[in-house]
């Protein structure tokens, strides 16, 4: 796409790309360190998740193992908690933290947590906007149709809105995870809690970086449309 050849695009996106790279390195480092530290409970991530499911009365939530590294997620449509191999079979502090975090989303789903519902409602608009938005902007710029270009910006802005809506959802899931782990006795002592905090805080930074990147890309499009307006 032509904007990849635009020096202004690099100017806008370079800070976001650097931030994303730094965060990914931090996440990888935190996960690598705490996946080697065994939790005193000696339970695997799958066993810990099952205990938390029972304690939280999350009836109907199933646990499945999936391939990949850090591919863990909760599927609200099928009520399935999918844990990566390292978390499903691992008994590390990192495995406890990640399994509990994903179960935090299951609790949100059970309680119909409004920010989670809001984020889910944004998904169709974001899927459409990520493709349609830049197309409308490019057509508007090419045809010198300012209104159409601004419409494209509004549609494209859904991605940044989704990234913003994701942050409270993830932060709340992490807070629930920490509370569940302590209350259930799966995590004990300051050292294990420090590990849980490191892993979950590192993961949270990925969503902050995603928001920054989405906003920077949106600002790039805004700058192009504003530039077209000045030339007219």
C-alpha positions as CSV (number, residue, x, y, z in Angstrom):
1,X,0.0,0.0,0.0
2,X,1.3,3.4,-0.9
3,X,1.4,4.8,2.6
4,X,4.2,2.4,3.5
5,X,6.3,4.3,1.1
6,X,5.4,7.7,2.6
7,X,8.2,9.0,5.0
8,X,5.5,10.6,7.1
9,X,4.0,7.1,7.8
10,X,7.4,6.0,9.2
11,X,7.6,9.2,11.2
12,X,4.2,8.5,12.8
13,X,4.6,4.8,13.3
14,X,8.2,4.4,14.3
15,X,7.6,5.3,18.0
16,X,4.8,2.8,18.1
17,X,6.9,0.1,16.5
18,X,9.7,0.7,18.9
19,X,7.3,0.6,21.8
20,X,5.7,-2.7,20.6
21,X,9.2,-4.3,20.2
22,X,10.3,-3.2,23.7
23,X,7.1,-4.5,25.2
24,X,7.3,-7.8,23.4
25,X,10.9,-8.3,24.7
26,X,9.7,-7.4,28.2
27,X,6.8,-9.9,28.0
28,X,9.1,-12.6,26.7
29,X,11.6,-11.9,29.5
30,X,9.0,-12.0,32.3
31,X,7.4,-15.1,31.0
32,X,10.7,-16.9,30.5
33,X,11.8,-16.1,34.0
34,X,8.7,-17.0,35.9
35,X,7.9,-20.1,33.8
36,X,11.0,-21.6,35.4
37,X,9.9,-20.8,38.9
38,X,7.7,-23.6,40.3
39,X,4.6,-22.6,42.3
40,X,4.6,-24.2,45.8
41,X,1.1,-25.6,45.1
42,X,2.8,-27.8,42.4
43,X,-0.5,-27.8,40.4
44,X,-0.5,-27.5,36.7
45,X,-2.2,-24.6,35.0
46,X,-5.1,-26.9,34.0
47,X,-5.5,-28.2,37.5
48,X,-5.4,-24.7,39.0
49,X,-7.9,-23.5,36.4
50,X,-10.3,-26.3,37.4
51,X,-10.0,-25.5,41.0
52,X,-10.8,-21.8,40.3
53,X,-13.7,-22.9,38.1
54,X,-15.2,-24.9,41.0
55,X,-14.6,-22.1,43.5
56,X,-16.1,-19.5,41.2
57,X,-19.1,-21.7,40.3
58,X,-18.3,-21.2,36.6
59,X,-20.4,-24.1,35.6
60,X,-20.2,-25.0,32.0
61,X,-16.7,-23.6,31.4
62,X,-14.4,-26.3,29.9
63,X,-10.6,-26.4,29.7
64,X,-8.8,-27.3,26.6
65,X,-5.1,-27.4,25.7
66,X,-4.0,-25.7,22.5
67,X,-0.7,-25.5,20.6
68,X,1.5,-22.5,20.6
69,X,3.3,-20.3,23.1
70,X,1.2,-17.7,24.9
71,X,-1.8,-18.6,22.8
72,X,-4.1,-18.7,25.9
73,X,-7.6,-17.3,25.7
74,X,-11.1,-17.6,26.8
75,X,-13.8,-18.2,24.2
76,X,-17.1,-16.7,25.5
77,X,-19.1,-18.3,22.6
78,X,-18.3,-21.9,23.5
79,X,-17.4,-21.2,27.2
80,X,-14.0,-22.8,26.7
81,X,-10.8,-21.8,28.4
82,X,-7.9,-22.6,26.0
83,X,-4.5,-22.9,27.6
84,X,-1.2,-23.2,25.7
85,X,0.9,-26.3,26.3
86,X,3.3,-24.5,28.7
87,X,0.4,-23.2,30.8
88,X,-1.8,-26.3,30.6
89,X,0.9,-28.7,31.7
90,X,3.2,-26.3,33.5
91,X,3.2,-25.8,37.3
92,X,5.1,-22.5,37.2
93,X,4.1,-19.1,38.7
94,X,3.7,-17.9,35.1
95,X,1.2,-20.7,34.4
96,X,-0.8,-19.9,37.5
97,X,-1.0,-16.2,36.5
98,X,-2.0,-16.8,32.9
99,X,-4.6,-19.4,33.7
100,X,-6.2,-17.2,36.3
101,X,-6.2,-14.2,34.1
102,X,-8.1,-16.0,31.4
103,X,-10.5,-17.3,34.0
104,X,-11.0,-13.6,35.0
105,X,-12.5,-13.2,31.5
106,X,-14.8,-16.2,32.2
107,X,-16.0,-14.4,35.4
108,X,-16.6,-11.3,33.4
109,X,-18.6,-13.2,30.9
110,X,-20.7,-14.8,33.7
111,X,-21.4,-11.5,35.3
112,X,-22.0,-9.8,31.9
113,X,-19.3,-7.3,32.8
114,X,-20.2,-4.1,30.8
115,X,-16.7,-3.3,29.4
116,X,-16.4,-6.8,28.1
117,X,-19.8,-6.6,26.4
118,X,-18.9,-3.2,24.9
119,X,-15.6,-4.6,23.5
120,X,-17.5,-7.6,22.0
121,X,-20.0,-5.2,20.4
122,X,-17.2,-3.3,18.8
123,X,-15.7,-6.3,17.1
124,X,-17.9,-6.3,13.9
125,X,-17.4,-2.6,13.4
126,X,-13.6,-2.9,13.9
127,X,-13.4,-5.9,11.4
128,X,-15.2,-3.8,8.8
129,X,-13.5,-0.5,9.6
130,X,-10.0,-1.9,9.5
131,X,-10.5,-2.6,5.8
132,X,-13.1,-0.1,4.7
133,X,-11.7,2.9,6.6
134,X,-8.4,3.3,4.7
135,X,-10.1,2.5,1.4
136,X,-12.6,5.4,1.9
137,X,-9.7,7.6,2.9
138,X,-7.6,6.8,-0.2
139,X,-10.6,7.2,-2.5
140,X,-11.4,10.5,-0.8
141,X,-7.8,11.7,-1.2
142,X,-7.6,10.6,-4.8
143,X,-10.9,12.3,-5.8
144,X,-10.3,15.3,-3.5
145,X,-13.5,14.5,-1.6
146,X,-12.9,15.8,1.9
147,X,-16.2,14.5,3.3
148,X,-15.5,11.0,2.1
149,X,-12.0,11.0,3.4
150,X,-13.2,12.2,6.9
151,X,-15.8,9.4,6.8
152,X,-13.0,7.0,6.3
153,X,-11.1,8.4,9.3
154,X,-14.2,8.0,11.5
155,X,-14.7,4.4,10.3
156,X,-11.0,3.6,10.8
157,X,-11.0,5.1,14.3
158,X,-12.9,2.0,15.4
159,X,-9.6,0.2,15.8
160,X,-8.3,2.8,18.3
161,X,-11.6,2.7,20.1
162,X,-11.4,-1.1,20.4
163,X,-7.9,-0.9,21.7
164,X,-9.0,1.7,24.3
165,X,-12.0,-0.5,25.3
166,X,-9.7,-3.5,25.7
167,X,-7.5,-2.0,28.5
168,X,-10.1,-1.9,31.3
169,X,-11.2,-5.4,30.4
170,X,-7.7,-6.8,30.6
171,X,-6.8,-4.9,33.8
172,X,-10.0,-6.1,35.5
173,X,-9.2,-9.7,34.5
174,X,-5.8,-9.4,36.0
175,X,-7.1,-7.9,39.2
176,X,-9.6,-10.8,39.5
177,X,-6.8,-13.3,38.8
178,X,-4.6,-12.0,41.6
179,X,-7.5,-12.1,44.0
180,X,-8.5,-15.6,43.0
181,X,-4.9,-16.9,43.3
182,X,-4.4,-15.6,46.8
183,X,-7.9,-16.6,48.1
184,X,-7.5,-20.1,46.7
185,X,-4.0,-20.6,48.1
186,X,-2.6,-21.4,44.7
187,X,-0.1,-18.5,45.1
188,X,1.6,-18.0,48.5
189,X,4.2,-15.6,49.7
190,X,5.6,-12.3,48.4
191,X,8.0,-13.9,45.9
192,X,5.2,-15.8,44.1
193,X,3.0,-12.8,44.2
194,X,5.8,-10.7,42.7
195,X,6.0,-13.2,39.8
196,X,2.3,-13.0,39.2
197,X,2.5,-9.2,39.1
198,X,5.4,-9.2,36.8
199,X,3.8,-11.6,34.3
200,X,0.3,-9.9,34.3
201,X,1.8,-6.3,34.3
202,X,3.9,-7.2,31.3
203,X,0.9,-8.6,29.5
204,X,-1.1,-5.4,30.2
205,X,1.6,-3.3,28.6
206,X,1.0,-5.1,25.3
207,X,-2.5,-3.6,25.2
208,X,-1.2,-0.1,26.0
209,X,1.3,-0.5,23.2
210,X,-1.5,-1.6,20.9
211,X,-3.5,1.5,21.8
212,X,-0.5,3.8,21.2
213,X,0.1,2.2,17.8
214,X,-3.6,2.4,16.8
215,X,-3.7,6.1,17.8
216,X,-0.5,6.9,15.9
217,X,-1.9,5.3,12.7
218,X,-5.1,7.2,13.1
219,X,-3.2,10.4,13.5
220,X,-1.3,9.7,10.3
221,X,-4.6,9.4,8.3
222,X,-5.9,12.6,10.0
223,X,-2.7,14.4,8.9
224,X,-3.3,13.4,5.3
225,X,-6.9,14.5,5.3
226,X,-6.0,17.8,7.0
227,X,-3.2,18.3,4.4
228,X,-5.7,17.8,1.6
229,X,-8.0,20.4,3.2
230,X,-5.2,23.0,3.3
231,X,-4.3,22.4,-0.4
232,X,-7.9,23.1,-1.5
